[in-house]
Amino acid sequence: MQAVQLAALTDAPTGVAAALDAVNGFDTALVNGFARVSEPQGAALAALAAAVAGSPLAEVVAAAVSKVSTGAIGTDELSALAAARAAVLGSVHDALVEQADTALGRNRSEWSATPDATAPSPLATGSRAWLGELAIAGWRGVDHDLVAAADQIVEALLAEPVLRRLAVLLDGFTAELGAYAPIATMDRVPARRWADLWTRALLLSWRGTQSPANESVSGRLLPLGVDVHEHGTAVQVQVHGVLETAGAPTRQVRVSVAAPKVDTIVGQAVWQLLGAHQQLLTALAEHRTLELTDMPLTAAGDLLWDDDRAKAGESADPFVTATVQLPQAQAPAVAPLDRDPVHIALPVLLEGYRIRDAALELGEARIRVELDALPSAGPLTPAGVTGSSTMIGLLRWDTSGWSVRPLAVQRKVKNALTPFHNGDWALGPTDPKIAKAQAKSGDAVAVLRERAGRLLRK
């Protein structure tokens, strides 16, 4: 990424600020709920309707705003408002991705998947009703009874594999709301986050039960870097890479694998929870390619990982891949439901910069570096990133502008240029100090498994 490319990201595209104002107004209106629509809430709903006035949603959203403002609130009306909010954020996403693709000179596939024509599952009706109760009560009105009302709904959804995406979202959403209930006592409500989850759950409840068609691919995957998402009860690693297949242009793809965990398993120990994906972990730790055979690939560029269909291959330097292959690789299309600025994560290579005050400077251009997002499961540290000269990162965006999340860096260690990657510890820590500390404290995963085995035997 050159200075001129970074400079092209300085200003947000035209219309982004106005679109986000409409979304923020709706999110604020959700805080107190729609049981009695106040004048400011009515203005926020009108602004959301105006934002989609030139779209196919115009008529249905205007009708929904009129009914909600008079107290006639149903799931159809709330679903129309959720669709309008998603559409506005989708337009922001598209403008930002086009800005980045233009600056980077990248080509992107168009979304061409067949629309889902199957009817929504009757089991999702209950989730819509509960989400409607949330919208009426507002976040300030959420208490333990309202959260508990979703328990049976989530349990029923979890029993249906085709509804697992909605079920997992609602399971996590209810757990988060329950942890803060009664929310009326909270000093500050995460209005944007909860509105995002509410909107996504409501729209997912209208999706059919038909599984999307996937392409089967065979070829060579060259990893670029791995983004580690760690929470108290789960860990997910998302690998960004370049896929080479015979007779087709190279493509940017992702691999996501996850596992449940407990909050006592932290740091490099989380990799042990992903032991079922040994070929993937080997490729990350040893910087090798992966030879794929008939691996499912979605239209959005996600490889549905099956470790039995992969084999770790020859050595491949991710920095060479980022230099040679990444600029010409076709970027994936974005699924309609994922067209939200929060999902933007574009792999980039940055060279010849300096980092001061958590900002990367390249020529006259600056971009924020997400030093607070470095995972404890890898060797990257704020000091190490700040002292680096080359970086593979993810270009991301939030309301404060563009930022970069480091996945790997090169910096001088004893006058030798040394690489550090988030996935270096996938097979165990390579830092002697970390390995010694682990040996002294014991293996948390092994201890928990042994205790669980004893309980099961009893």
Secondary structure, DSSP 8 states (H G I E B T S, - for coil): --HHHHHTTSS--TTHHHHHHHHHHHHHHHHH-SSS--HHHHHHHHHHHHHTTTSTTHHHHHHHHHHHHTT---HHHHHHHHHHHHHHHHHHHHHHHHHHHHHHT--B---------S-B-TTHHHHHHHHHHHHHH-GGG--HHHHHTTHHHHHHHHT-GGGHHHHHHHHHHHHHHHHH-SGGG-SS--HHHHHHHHHHHHHHTTSBS-----EEEEEEEEEEEEEEEE-SSEEEEEEEEEEE-TTS--EEEEEEEEEE--TT--GGGGGGGGTT-HHHHHHHHHTEEEEEEEEEE-TTSEE---GGGEEEEEE--HHHHHHHTGGGSBB----GGG-SGGG--EEEEEES-EEETTEEEETTEEEEE-GGG--TTSS--HHHHHT-SEEEEEEEEETTEEEEEEEEEEEEETTEEEEEETTTTTTS--SHHHHHHHHHH--HHHHHHHHHHHHHH-
